[in-house]
Every structure is written in structure tokens, then in C-alpha cells.
Amino acid sequence: MYRYYFLNRAVRVTTKLFLAPRRPAWKEARSTIQKLLSFTEPTLRDNADLRQKSLVPMRKVEMVLPMEIGDYTDFFSSMHHAKNCGTKFRRPRNPIPPNWHHALSRFHLPIAYHGRASSIVISGTNIIRPSDSRRTVHSALDGNWLNSVFFEGQGYPTGDSPPYFGPSLKLDFELEMASVVGPGNELGKTVDVNKAADHIFGLVLMNDWSARDIQAWEYVPLGQFLGKSFGTTISPWIVTLDALEPFACDAPERDPHPLPYLAEKKSKNYDIALEVQIKPSGQKDSSVVTKCNFKHLYWTLIQQVAHHTINGCNLRPGDLLGTGAISGPEPESLGCLLELTWNGQKPLSLNGTRLKFLEDGDEVIFTGCCKEDGYNVGFGTCAGKVVPPLD
């Protein structure tokens, strides 16, 4: 146990120190490792003793968090997700929050909230269903659209109904990716949007588990708290931006043109195919519920860094910046069950199992991959199983 703790701690601290240097150091390390692992390079290929000391069989490896995470911020960067959730939050005629848009559905800034770094866990960790107080609901709409968050179609709590304490009944996943910050910035200094890529080491897959009923009850006026902070899962492999460069693609057009501090000279995303599978409790096989792509993000990774630091906030090596749920324009490309089932009104059918929200024993598996002629760049898996609340 003690040996595991110190090895785990050493790995994360060492990785964090490696993140602090800038891109030239990362490029050199990546190039050296690629060369050593190449079949044409004799250093490892022809030295069995060195191979035994350097390489560990995968069956003997236990994955841990790839770095020590000091701070965690989660953005709201997908226009499609914002519109769909806004329809549930606000009203169909005005689904986008005013700081996202002004007149004519125009978009202005990437919204974010400060998450809880201590509850970020590695892929394969069980997620304990959270409990909290909520208000009981009645069956009909009361016409208060602004307050019908997530309850539209099922009714909003009546003003005098007592709070109810119990396990979340609307546990959800959110398909996300997250930037791992490399070198940070000094407190009080901003990061120029056209230099922000130098502050991003790479990307991981991320599941921002969400208790929708708790979230709906607590989010006004200070935003997300217990509906999010009970667990966030990331994949163990950080894929560097250099590795993703061959898969760069144009980002969506912005309307209106962003404010100067968010205006990139070249605005790009990455062509990363994303997939979500759910294996219902008691079933042997999983079912695909979502196929989406990272390229659909409205606000790019570097715009997120520029916006995060525009007030002088200092980022540090190892900080994690989630993208927010990634949804595409098609019904099969939506990034959470809130959207896929339209808040439980349109259940999914998974090998005969009807699913509105996640049940105890359900397992959620994210995968991500970039594909080019002759090779793939994969992110591994980001998986977690829902288990009942602790006694």
C-alpha cells in the first residue's frame, strides 16, 4: 500500500514537472521516445536486458491519474449542447443564455464554472450515486418557463412543497474532452489567444457525471455544485497537441466575430471521432448510444485558455480544462442522456432495456480516435460504473 502510494505520487509529480517546460522540450521527448520504440532503432531492439528494464507488460500495469490536478474548470463550448439544454433550461424561443448570445442568436463568450479537482478519478473507478435534497414535483407545467429547468414536461416544484432527500434519480453522463495545462501564466498576466496553444500539453477523454435533479434544484444563483462535484472520470493517456496536428481542421464560423481577445488568426479544432457505449446492469454486451466528433465545438481549446486568463487568473501545470459536453447536429450525436432521451421523455432501448437515466450497475464507456491512412491515434477508454450510495 505505501509503495503504491509513493509510486503513484512520484509518477504524478514527475509528470507535472514535465508539463512545466514549453513545447520544444515536449517535442524532443516525444521524438526520442518514438525513435527508441521504432523497429529500425537498435538501442532497445537489440538489447534484451535494457528492454526488460525499460518496458513493463500491460497486464502488470495499473493506471493512475496522469498528473496531479491542482485546479479544474469546466466550459460550456458546444453550441448544439447549449441550444438543447437551453431549451430545457429556458424556453424554445430563447434557448441560449444572454452571455452566450445577444440578438439574432449571436455568440459572445465561452461560459465555464470552477469544478472540484479532488473528485477527479481515473478510468475504471466506480462512481457512487450521489444523494442530496430536492423538491418534489407535480405533474403539470405551471407556465414558469424560466424556472422549469430540466423539469419541463414533468412540472416544476410547487412553492410550498418540502425538500426531499435521497439518491439522484436522474444520473447522467457528459461526453467531454479536457485540456491538460502545460506551462501556466503569472497571476495578473493574460495569455494571448494566438499563443495559448503553447500552454496546452495535450488532451484526455472526460466524463463529467451529472445528477440532473440535484443540479436543477441548486444551480440558481451560484451555479453547479453537488450535482457535479461527486465524480469526474478521465482517461489515463494524454495525447499531445503535436500528435493531433495532422488531424487539425477548421473550427465553425463565428457569428459575430469574437471580441479581440478571443479572435484567433487561425481558428482550428481537431477531427477526433468520439463514441459512447452503455452496458446496462446485468447485460453482457454494451450498446452504442452516441457517435460524435470533437470538431463540432464552437469555442476552441485556445479560446478557452485565453478567456480563462483574460482577468489575470493564473493557470498552473497540470490544471484541467473540460470542454463541456460535446454534441453534434444530428440526433445520434448528442453528448448526454438529458439530450438523447429529452429529459427521460424518449427512453433509449438498449438490447431490450429501456433507459431514461443511468441505473445502478450501468457502465459508461467513452472512446476517442483520430484516423488517417495507415495509422490511428487513440485515447484509450474513459469508463466508469454506477454503484449505489454508501450506507
Disulfide bonds with the S-S distance in Angstrom:
none
